[in-house]
């Protein structure tokens, strides 16, 4: 069992996003949108959407979309600070790592609205779900194996 299987991919991605933001900004990061008495400037990180797309066989693509909010200090140069912070977020979240696993986003975008940055990043993970199948075994007909191959490849 890998570290990803033990932890769960959504938790691993969330921790990687938070760690990448902390390395770049060194600001408080909260897990939910309800800030209450949060110390500003700060970030919020929330897993907003998760979905799966079925591929051939046992393969799936799992998509994880994170909504990240940046809440600045009150001040005069807010618009420029928001713009610069959003651009730095692109760099911080371009390649994230956690527990020896690396993830690159398939899409990133942001919007500046109401004096805040609303940043969305999506990561996709290819997953193979292995199933255990019960085999039929062999069929004996008139004392001989009728289905399957013998040791020498005979039927």
N, C-alpha and C positions, 0 to 999 in steps of 0.2 A: 504494500500500500504506500503510495507516494504522499508527500506532504500536502499536495493539492487535494487528494482524496480524504485525508484526515481532517483537514480544515474546512473544506468546501470552497469552491471556486469563487463564490460571491464574497465571502469573508476575506479571502486572499486578495482579490482585486481591490476591495474597499481599503484594506490595510496598506496596499501598495500605493493607491491614490493619495491617502492621507500622508504616508511617509514621503512621497515625492513633493507634496505641497509644503510639508514641514522643512524639508531640505532647502527648498527654493526661497521660502518666505519667513520661516521662523515666527509664525503668528499662531494664535489660538485657533483650533479647528474643532467644531462642534458637529455632532452626528445628526442633528435634526434641524428643521427650519425654525423651531421655537427657540429664539435666542434668549428671551427673558432679560436677565441682567448680564448679558455677554459683554466682554471687554472688546471694544472695537479699536483698531481694525481686526477682523477675524474672517474665517471661512466656515461654511457649513458644507458637509458632504452627505449626500443621500443617494442610495440606490433607488432610482426612480422607475426603471422598467427592466424586465427580464423576459426574454422570449427564446424559443427554440425553432430552428428550421430543420426539417427532416431532409437528409441526403440519402444516397443509395445505401442499402444494407443497414448496418447498425450504426452508421455515422450520423451525427447531428452537428449543427452549429448553434452554440448558445451565445446569445448577445446580452450584454450587461450595459445599461445606460445609467450614468451617474449625473445627477444635478448638483452642481457646485455653485454656491453663492459666495460672493465677496462683499463684505460690508465695511466701508471705509470709515475713518474718523471724519467728523464734521470739519469742514474747512473751505477755503477759497478755491483751491486748485483741484477740486474733486474730479471733474471730467477727465483731466489729463492723467491723474493717478489711476482712475478706473481703466483707461485705455492702456497704460503701461502695465498694469497688473494683469489684464487679460492677455496681453502679448507674452508676458512671462509665463503665464499658465500654459500656453501652447508648448513652450520649451520644457516645462516641468513635467507635463503629462504625455509627452511624445513617446517616451519609452519608460515604462515603470517596471520595477523589479521588487520581488518579495520572495523570501525563502528559496532563492536560487532559480526562480521562474521569472521570465521576462514577458511583457505584454506590450504590444503596440496598438494604438487605437485605429479603428477603421473610420471614425469621423469625430471631429471636434468643431464646436461653434460657440459663439458667445453673443450676448445681447446686453447692452447697457440701458437700463431702464430704472426710473425712480431712484437714481443715485446709487445703484448697485450693479454689480456684474453678475449675470446669470449665464453660467458656463455649462455646456453639456458635452460629455465625452462618452464614446461608446467603444467597448472592447468586445471582440468576438473570439470565442474559443472553440476549436474543433474537438468533438468528443466522440469516442467510440464506446458504445455500450455493448459489452460482451455478454452474450447469453449462453447458458449451458443447455445444450440440446441432448436429449436422451436418444441414444442410437437404437435402431431396431434390433441389432444383433444378427444372428444367422438363422436361416431356415433350413431344416433338414427334411429332405424328401427321399423316401426309399433308402434311408441310411446314408445319404450323401448330402453334402452342403449344396443348397440350391441358390442361395443368395450370398454374395460377398466373394472374396477371393481367398484362396488357400495360401499356404506358406510359399508355394512356388509360383503364385500368380494364376493358377488354374481356377476355373469357375466351379 
